[in-house]
């Protein structure tokens, strides 16, 4: 669900976000956003978020720092906010349907 929402927004296939290979800059950014939202929206630890995306905890921590620093840009910040809301909505829908 997380990779699908981010993939749609950033034009990256979900399987590329989960790939153990770095990929293009666009794929790496999508993965960093996914790790960041796994931490902030889903409450995962760096270790858990890293494991989810086949990375170690230091890579997950780096991804979160990169995204946090990039949020100084108003357009990027708005994108992250929209993705956060979209994921929250998908989570709420998923919880209701159970």
C-alpha positions as CSV (number, residue, x, y, z in Angstrom):
1,X,0.0,0.0,0.0
2,X,2.8,2.4,0.9
3,X,4.8,1.7,-2.2
4,X,1.7,1.9,-4.4
5,X,0.8,5.4,-3.2
6,X,4.3,6.7,-3.5
7,X,4.9,4.9,-6.8
8,X,1.7,6.6,-8.3
9,X,2.8,10.0,-7.0
10,X,6.4,9.8,-8.2
11,X,6.0,7.7,-11.3
12,X,8.0,4.7,-10.0
13,X,6.8,1.1,-10.0
14,X,6.3,-0.3,-6.5
15,X,8.7,-3.3,-7.2
16,X,11.5,-0.8,-8.0
17,X,11.0,0.9,-4.6
18,X,11.4,-2.5,-3.0
19,X,14.4,-3.5,-5.1
20,X,17.7,-4.3,-3.4
21,X,19.4,-2.3,-6.2
22,X,19.6,1.5,-5.8
23,X,18.2,2.2,-9.2
24,X,17.9,5.7,-10.7
25,X,17.8,8.9,-8.7
26,X,14.0,8.9,-9.1
27,X,13.7,5.3,-7.6
28,X,16.1,6.2,-4.8
29,X,14.1,9.3,-3.9
30,X,10.8,7.3,-4.0
31,X,12.4,4.7,-1.6
32,X,13.6,7.5,0.7
33,X,10.1,8.9,0.8
34,X,8.7,5.5,1.5
35,X,11.2,4.9,4.3
36,X,10.4,8.4,5.8
37,X,6.7,7.8,5.7
38,X,7.1,4.3,7.2
39,X,8.8,6.0,10.1
40,X,6.6,9.0,10.5
41,X,3.1,7.6,9.5
42,X,3.5,4.0,10.4
43,X,5.8,4.5,13.4
44,X,8.4,1.9,12.4
45,X,11.9,2.1,13.9
46,X,14.9,2.7,11.6
47,X,15.6,-1.0,11.8
48,X,12.1,-2.0,10.9
49,X,11.8,0.6,8.1
50,X,15.2,-0.5,6.7
51,X,14.2,-4.1,6.8
52,X,11.0,-3.4,5.0
53,X,12.9,-1.9,2.1
54,X,15.9,-4.3,2.2
55,X,18.2,-1.7,3.7
56,X,20.0,-1.4,7.1
57,X,19.0,1.0,9.9
58,X,21.7,3.5,9.0
59,X,20.4,3.7,5.4
60,X,16.9,4.2,6.8
61,X,18.2,7.0,9.1
62,X,20.0,8.7,6.2
63,X,16.8,8.5,4.0
64,X,14.8,10.2,6.8
65,X,17.4,12.9,7.2
66,X,17.4,13.6,3.4
67,X,13.7,13.9,3.2
68,X,13.5,16.0,6.4
69,X,16.1,18.4,4.9
70,X,14.3,18.5,1.6
71,X,11.1,19.6,3.3
72,X,12.5,23.1,3.3
73,X,11.3,23.3,-0.3
74,X,7.6,24.3,-0.2
75,X,6.7,22.1,-3.2
76,X,8.4,19.1,-1.9
77,X,6.9,19.6,1.6
78,X,3.4,19.8,0.0
79,X,4.1,16.5,-1.8
80,X,5.1,14.8,1.4
81,X,2.0,16.2,3.1
82,X,-0.3,14.9,0.3
83,X,1.3,11.5,0.4
84,X,1.0,11.4,4.2
85,X,-2.7,12.2,4.0
86,X,-3.2,9.6,1.2
87,X,-1.5,6.9,3.2
88,X,-3.5,7.8,6.3
89,X,-6.7,7.5,4.2
90,X,-5.7,4.1,2.8
91,X,-4.9,2.9,6.3
92,X,-8.2,4.1,7.6
93,X,-10.1,2.4,4.7
94,X,-8.1,-0.8,5.3
95,X,-8.9,-0.8,9.0
96,X,-12.6,-0.2,8.4
97,X,-12.9,-3.0,5.8
98,X,-11.6,-5.6,8.3
